[in-house]
Amino acid sequence: MRSATGAIWKQAAMPSSPVFWKRCPRRRAWFYTSLPGALGEDGTVQFLREVLRIASEELRKDRPAATVRDLLRAELLTRVASISDRILDVAIDHAALMLDLGNLVRAALLDGRAASRELVARATAWEALADRQVSAIRDLCGHGGERSWRGIASVADDAADDFEDVAFRLQFLPADIPADVREGLLRLSGHAVAAVGHYVRLLCAVRNLRRGSPRLEMRAFLDCVEKLHDQEHATDKAERDVFAALMRAEVSAKTLNLVTAIAAGLERTADALLRGGRLVSDHALGEWFAV
Amino acid sequence: MPWESGLQSDGIQIIACPGLLPAEDALAAVGGKAFNLLKLAANGFPVPPGFVLPTALCRQWIEKGPPPPADFRALIAGPLQCLEQAAGLCFGDARKPLLVSVRSGLRVSMPGMLDTVLDVGLTRATLPGLVAMTGNPRLAWDCYLRLVASYAQTVRGLDLAPFEKLSRDAAGAAGVAALDTLSLRELVLRHLALFADLAGEPFPDDPFQQLLAPSMPYSAHGIQSGRSAIAVSTGWKACPARR
């Protein structure tokens, strides 16, 4: 079974391989995509396993080829998500990587020592992976109404860039910075990480908004947008607290410059996520009103 | 609602009833772990809501065989509803899934000899709900990884070494914590495939099936006739993740 699935997988993943029509319900349009493009890698393997099972079982029962074909079509239709669902999946993956980056920065601050080279290298790799998710979203967008996800992903990705930049700068942070400055940075990073969590919830709420009961889902969705606003305000305040603590403390010009840049980077992440969240909100509400 | 009384039909005991001290002879009926949880809850300490399948039920299942899934589902319907009400979540629900830890208990303490299966109720259908509730995809996949490993070991009696090798190959010496969320998800999918290969059947994707198996008196350590099974809410809420 595994080798058979592997052989079909190779065919299905090839860009020039036979592809199937895929319907995007909202746009009432049909276009080509590969199996992995529509189902994801995991979904493709599961589907191909199911294809082999159905085909072998039904052919053993001497069912006509046309019946087997219909069964396989039905199986495919139950699994094919719309392109908008697929974009949302990748957007959540993108947000998950931003959360990883935020938690990495926070772990470095909690550690109380300068960030290690390994940590900085990990942050660089994760940021590059986040960039690839943005590219994947762009590829999926096409020219339809999902085009706005290009802008959303690019704007939100600024948060990933800023987290990575902060991780880089943290390797130069001296261990003996004043306690209230370190506590301020920790609080600030906590707010930035919380903002990513709310951004993830917002993306999940978009999915529910499409499928669920309108009033409750709309309330949950708007609640996520409001929480992103709250986190942005909280990071603004926390950044100023760090600056005030720096002004009270006796620190070198080098440390002053470094801590200010780190705090500004963390504050910018919440800004980017709020901007991204607003764009998500505009897009989702536009779709919702259009239905 | 029997929630107030703490005791349900078939001797199933609800945990988290403030002011309701368990009877002294309850130790033999529910095992030491559950007995202590009942006492803590009675004295007002914050104990996660849960319920206990008593040792008598365990003995009954050994004598007469495990109940059919439908009977088991009917048996735990009441206590599970209590748990759902207390947690504000719903077992098997795609939006707000309730996860439970299933633990074993005996009258006497046997460290390391009793089974625990964590995050029961997590399936492909409920996982997106956990992500939406916690805002943390990594946490959801990490829970799934733990569920597969603990289920493989305690319910199916599978050797954990191949699973650990997969994790080592994926994450190296730095451990799973060094993986990004997407790589962690890949690792979980590989664990699921390995489970299917070793167990000869796919990992159960039905939350009730997941709950039934670890509640049975047959474990990787053999039959424990005096065993109770405790299902405790893991405490994932719709607001900041906390265990």
Chai-1 contact restraints between the chains, C-beta under 6 A:
chainA,res_idxA,chainB,res_idxB,connection_type,confidence,min_distance_angstrom,max_distance_angstrom,comment,restraint_id
A,D42,B,L189,contact,1.0,0.0,6.0,A-B,restraint_1
A,D93,B,L182,contact,1.0,0.0,6.0,A-B,restraint_2
A,A96,B,P137,contact,1.0,0.0,6.0,A-B,restraint_3
A,A96,B,T181,contact,1.0,0.0,6.0,A-B,restraint_4
A,D100,B,D180,contact,1.0,0.0,6.0,A-B,restraint_5
A,D100,B,T181,contact,1.0,0.0,6.0,A-B,restraint_6
A,W126,B,D180,contact,1.0,0.0,6.0,A-B,restraint_7
A,G197,B,G135,contact,1.0,0.0,6.0,A-B,restraint_8
A,V200,B,G135,contact,1.0,0.0,6.0,A-B,restraint_9
A,R201,B,G135,contact,1.0,0.0,6.0,A-B,restraint_10
A,C204,B,A132,contact,1.0,0.0,6.0,A-B,restraint_11
